[in-house]
Amino acid sequence: MGESGKELLERVQRELLPGEHDNRFVPAVACGSAPLVALAALAAEQHRIIASDWRTFLTLAAQAVDPAAREVFSSLASGEGLALAKLGDFAAACGLDEDAIRDYEPRPGCQAYPAYLAWLALNGNPRDALLAILANFAAWGGYCAAISAGLREHYGFDETGTGFFDFFATPVPELEALYPVALQQALDDGWTPDRAIGYGRLLQGYELMFWNTLADITA
């Protein structure tokens, strides 16, 4: 008997999980050593990322042939819309207004992740894209929780200012229960994950590039 959707997801998330010291920015926020200018850059970069990922997830939802995958992508797109409103509060807490966000010059190292995610929607199979994205989620929630705690403890942010990160740090059991179901539907139809694992490895690398680009901002 082959690997189940649940087993596949657990294996790939375990294999692609970043090392403890691979991400240099989140620990800096957690201990209060990241400069405010880097936090402001995080807010401005995320404004572009959230808007891009929202459209990417909608595109993948339209392409998906498996019902559970379609529901996952649609839910992720809806979440990006909710997160975008909360992101404005984080940006304001960092001292950014709408003009500053609009005039901000994005960094290539930060925008490689959404660019590649959009590439997957245009050039990859939605089933492959799904596994790559879900593998990447293994570390994301923990990163957001650590940033939220650091912002409260060291930077004086309140729950409004940390709402964006609290949103992503909070598990959604109903959505997470769909992940292995979607993968199982793909496996039952003859899909194989080999190419998707390579996509996931690249996506994880681009996310680390995002964080470490921010870690190099000093002024």
N, C-alpha and C positions, 0 to 999 in steps of 0.2 A: 504494500500500500504506500502511495506517495505521501509527500509532506502536505499537511493541511494548511489552509490559509493562515490559521493562528500560528502554527509552527513556523511557517515561512516568515511572517512578520516579525516574530520574536527573534528568529535567527538573524535576519538582515539588520534589524535594529541593533542587535548585540554586536554584529560584525562591523557595522559602520559607526558605532558610537565613538565620538571624539575622545581622545585621551584627556586625562585630568588637567594637563597643562597646555593643551592645544589652543584653547580660547584664552587670550590674554586680557580682553576687555572686561568681561563679566566679573572676574575676581577683583579687578581694579575698582569697579563700581561698588562691589560688595564690601570692600574694606575702606572705601572713601578716598582712594587716591586718584581716581579719574578726574580730570579737570572739567569744569562746567562747560567749557567750549566743546569738549568731546560729547557731552550729553546733548548739547544743542544740535550738534551734527547728527547724532543718533536720531533725534526727533525729525530733523529735516530730511534725512535719507529715508526714514520710514514712511514719510508722507508719499514719497515717490514709489516706494516698494509696495505699500498697501494698495495704492491705486492700480498698479500694474498687476499684482497678484489677484486682485478682485476680478479683473477682466480675464486673466488666465484661467482661473477656476471656472468661470462661466463658460469659457470656450471648451474646457475639458468636459464640463457637464453636458454640453450640447453634443459632444463627440462620443461620450461613453455609451456602450451598448449593454453593459450590465446594470440592472436596476439599482443595486446597492451602491455601485460606484457613482452613478449619476446622482444619487442622493447625497453621497459624501461630498462630491465636488460642489453641489448646490449649497450644502450647509457651510462648507468652507468659504464660499463666496459671500454668503450672508454674514458670516463672522467678520470678514474683512470690512464690510460696510459698517458694522457695529464698532469695530476697533478704530476705524478712521475718526469717528466722533470723539472717542476717548483720547486719541493721539493729540488732538488739538489742545487738550488740557495739559498734557505732558509738555508740549512745545511751549505753551504759555508759562509754565513753571520754570522752564529753562530760559525765559526771557525773549522768546521769539514771537513776533506777531505775524500776520498773514503776509505782509510785505517781505519780511525777512525770510520766510519759508519760500516764497516765490523767487526771491533773488539769490537764494543759496545755490552754489555751484556743486553739484553732486560729484562724488569721487568714484572713479572707475572700480576700485576695489569693493565699494559698497553696492554698486549697481550690477555687478556680475551675477549675483544670485537671481534677482528677478528677471534679468535678461535671459539667463539659461532656463528658468522656469517657463518663460514665454516661448523659448525655442522648443521645449518639450511639447508644449501644446500644439505647435505648428508642425513639428517634424517627428514626434514620437507617438507611439501607440498609447492611448489613454490608460490602458492597463499597466504598461511600463511606468508611465508618469505617476500613477497612483502609488505603486510600491516605492518609487524613489522619494516621493513626498512624505509618505508615512514613515519611512526609515529616518528621514530628516527630523521628524517631529519628536523623536525619542529624547533629544537634548533640549529642544526649544522651550518646553514648559518649565524645566528646571532653571534655564537661563533667566527667564522672565521673573520667576519667583525670587531668585538671588538679586536681580536688579531692583525689584520692588523693595525688598528688605533693606538694601544698601541705600536707596534713595531716602527712605524714611529715617534710617538711623544716622546717616552721615551728612545728608544734604537738606534735611528739614522739609521734605516733600510730604504733603498730606495724602489722604486716600484719593482725592481728585487727581492730583498730579501723578499718582502711581496707577491709576485705573487702567491704563492701556496694558501695563504689564500684568496686573492682577487678572485681567480678562483672559489673557493667554495662559496664565499659570493655573487657572481653575479648570480641572478636568470636566469634560462633558460626557458622562458615561453612555448616554444614548447614542452619541455620535461615534465614540470610540468602539462601541459594540458592533458598529457597522463595518469597521475596517477589515477584520478577518472575514466577514461575510462577503464583502466585495471581492477580496482576493480569492476566496473559495469559489465564487461564481466564475471568475476568470479561469482558475485552474480546472474546474469541471468542464470548461469548454475547450480545453486543450492548450491554454496559454502556458508558456514557460517563462520563468523570471530572469533568465541569464542576462539579457540585455538591460533589464530594469535595474539590476544590482549595480552595473557599471554607471548607469545614469545617477543612481543614488549616491555613489561614491563621489561623482563630480559635484552633485548638488551640495553634499556635505562639505566638500572642499571650498566651494564658493561661499557657503555660509561662514565658514571659519575666516575666509578672506574678508568678509564684511566686518566681523568683530575685530579682527586684528588690524584692519585699516583704521578703525576708530581708536584702537589702543595706541596707535602711533601719533595721534593728534595731541599736541602739547600746547598749542597756542593758535 
